[in-house]
Amino acid sequence: MDLLPEHLKGQSLYDRSYQKRTDALTAAAADPRWAETWTELGQGAPTLAGLARICSTALATGGNPDLPLSLEAKTLLVAAKERGTLEVKGSNRAFDAPGRMLAVYVESAADRTLIFRSRENPAFTIRFLAGFRELCQAGLAMHHIYHEFSLTRDGLDRAATVDPSEVERLLAMATDFGVLE
């Protein structure tokens, strides 16, 4: 008994696999929910949901407080130690791709926001996103809504223990937007 559809009979396994993938892509493009998914992708939703999940799992389980933190993670702690407010968001206004990447924003004072993004050095942006993930995994950050996060109580306590001189160079590399962003 042959279970293959008529249009796949006589094709190699590779050809059949290609046809299945093509059919799946065509079906996905015709799915009315695809536009919603595309919009979500344009806002970084999958990455934000992943970070939120790491934060919520760590919050529920106590996280990994013994996780060694990178200089980037420690820099974020120092930047956020006064207000504890962090955001992960992109900028659709930038012309070039590195300027549109998701980045960590820290409200370091009521009138000061530090952005850990570099259009000239995308690795800077990537390293700070990884540092933020470390904070989530360690249980030092928690998710609130959409792109908004904060330090946890343990995060605030840990921030107070970081020597600011250890991260001074990286902290100076952040973009300071004051109250504009």
C-alpha positions as CSV (number, residue, x, y, z in Angstrom):
1,M,0.0,0.0,0.0
2,D,1.6,3.3,-1.1
3,L,0.7,6.2,1.1
4,L,2.5,8.9,-0.9
5,P,0.3,11.5,-2.7
6,E,0.3,11.2,-6.4
7,H,2.5,14.3,-7.0
8,L,5.3,12.9,-4.8
9,K,5.5,9.4,-6.4
10,G,8.6,8.8,-8.4
11,Q,10.5,11.6,-6.5
12,S,13.7,11.0,-4.5
13,L,13.6,11.3,-0.8
14,Y,15.4,14.7,-1.1
15,D,12.8,16.0,-3.6
16,R,10.0,14.8,-1.4
17,S,11.6,16.6,1.6
18,Y,12.0,19.8,-0.4
19,Q,8.4,19.6,-1.5
20,K,7.2,19.1,2.0
21,R,9.2,22.2,3.2
22,T,7.9,24.2,0.3
23,D,4.3,23.2,1.0
24,A,4.8,24.1,4.7
25,L,6.2,27.6,3.8
26,T,3.4,28.2,1.4
27,A,0.8,27.2,4.1
28,A,2.5,29.5,6.7
29,A,2.5,32.5,4.3
30,A,-1.2,32.0,3.7
31,D,-2.0,31.6,7.4
32,P,-3.8,34.8,8.5
33,R,-1.8,34.7,11.8
34,W,1.5,35.1,9.9
35,A,1.1,38.9,9.7
36,E,0.8,39.0,13.5
37,T,3.8,36.8,13.9
38,W,5.8,39.0,11.5
39,T,4.8,42.1,13.5
40,E,5.9,40.3,16.7
41,L,9.2,39.4,15.1
42,G,9.7,43.1,14.2
43,Q,9.3,44.0,17.9
44,G,11.7,41.3,19.2
45,A,9.0,39.3,20.8
46,P,10.6,35.9,20.6
47,T,13.8,37.1,22.3
48,L,11.9,39.1,24.9
49,A,9.7,36.1,25.6
50,G,12.8,34.0,26.0
51,L,14.3,36.4,28.4
52,A,11.0,36.7,30.3
53,R,10.9,32.9,30.6
54,I,14.4,32.7,32.0
55,C,13.6,35.4,34.5
56,S,10.3,33.8,35.6
57,T,11.9,30.3,35.9
58,A,14.7,31.8,38.0
59,L,12.2,33.7,40.1
60,A,10.2,30.5,40.8
61,T,13.3,28.3,41.5
62,G,15.6,30.8,43.2
63,G,17.8,31.1,40.2
64,N,21.5,30.4,40.2
65,P,23.0,33.0,42.6
66,D,26.4,31.4,42.4
67,L,26.6,32.0,38.6
68,P,29.8,34.0,37.9
69,L,28.9,37.3,36.3
70,S,30.7,38.8,33.3
71,L,31.9,42.4,33.4
72,E,28.9,43.3,31.2
73,A,26.4,41.8,33.7
74,K,28.2,43.6,36.6
75,T,28.1,46.9,34.6
76,L,24.3,46.5,34.2
77,L,24.0,46.0,38.0
78,V,26.0,49.1,38.8
79,A,24.0,51.2,36.2
80,A,20.7,49.9,37.7
81,K,21.6,49.9,41.4
82,E,19.7,53.2,42.2
83,R,16.4,52.6,40.5
84,G,16.5,48.9,39.5
85,T,14.8,49.5,36.1
86,L,15.9,47.9,32.9
87,E,14.3,47.5,29.4
88,V,15.3,45.5,26.4
89,K,14.1,47.1,23.2
90,G,15.1,47.8,19.7
91,S,15.1,51.0,17.7
92,N,13.2,50.9,14.3
93,R,14.4,54.4,13.5
94,A,18.0,53.6,12.9
95,F,19.2,53.3,9.3
96,D,21.8,50.5,9.8
97,A,21.2,47.0,11.3
98,P,23.5,47.4,14.4
99,G,21.5,50.5,15.4
100,R,18.2,48.5,15.2
101,M,19.4,45.6,17.4
102,L,17.7,44.9,20.7
103,A,19.7,46.5,23.4
104,V,19.6,46.9,27.2
105,Y,18.4,50.3,28.5
106,V,18.9,51.1,32.1
107,E,17.2,54.0,34.0
108,S,20.1,54.9,36.2
109,A,18.4,58.0,37.6
110,A,15.0,59.7,37.3
111,D,16.4,61.8,34.5
112,R,19.0,59.5,33.0
113,T,18.8,56.5,30.7
114,L,21.9,54.6,29.7
115,I,21.7,52.6,26.5
116,F,24.1,49.7,26.0
117,R,24.1,49.7,22.2
118,S,26.8,50.6,19.7
119,R,26.2,51.0,16.0
120,E,30.0,51.1,15.4
121,N,30.6,47.9,17.4
122,P,27.7,45.5,17.3
123,A,29.6,43.0,19.6
124,F,29.2,45.6,22.4
125,T,25.4,45.3,22.1
126,I,25.6,41.5,21.9
127,R,27.8,41.2,24.9
128,F,25.4,43.4,27.0
129,L,22.4,41.3,25.9
130,A,24.3,38.2,27.1
131,G,25.1,40.0,30.3
132,F,21.5,40.7,30.8
133,R,20.6,37.1,30.2
134,E,23.1,36.2,33.0
135,L,21.2,38.5,35.4
136,C,18.0,36.7,34.5
137,Q,19.5,33.3,34.9
138,A,21.1,34.2,38.3
139,G,17.7,35.4,39.6
140,L,18.9,39.0,39.7
141,A,16.4,40.4,37.2
142,M,12.7,39.8,36.7
143,H,10.2,40.5,33.9
144,H,7.3,42.8,34.3
145,I,5.5,43.6,31.0
146,Y,6.5,43.6,27.4
147,H,10.1,44.9,27.3
148,E,10.2,46.0,30.9
149,F,12.3,44.3,33.5
150,S,13.8,45.2,36.9
151,L,16.3,44.0,39.3
152,T,15.0,41.7,42.0
153,R,15.7,42.2,45.7
154,D,18.7,39.9,45.3
155,G,19.7,41.9,42.2
156,L,19.6,45.2,44.2
157,D,21.6,43.6,47.0
158,R,24.2,42.2,44.6
159,A,24.5,45.5,42.8
160,A,25.5,47.2,46.0
161,T,28.5,44.8,46.3
162,V,30.0,45.5,42.9
163,D,32.9,47.8,42.9
164,P,32.1,50.6,40.4
165,S,35.8,51.0,39.5
166,E,35.7,47.4,38.2
167,V,33.2,48.4,35.4
168,E,34.0,52.1,35.0
169,R,35.4,51.6,31.4
170,L,32.3,49.7,30.2
171,L,29.9,52.0,31.9
172,A,31.5,55.0,30.2
173,M,30.8,53.3,26.8
174,A,27.1,53.4,27.3
175,T,25.1,56.0,25.4
176,D,23.6,58.5,27.9
177,F,20.2,59.8,26.7
178,G,19.0,61.6,29.8
179,V,15.2,62.0,29.7
180,L,15.0,62.0,25.9
181,E,14.5,58.2,25.4
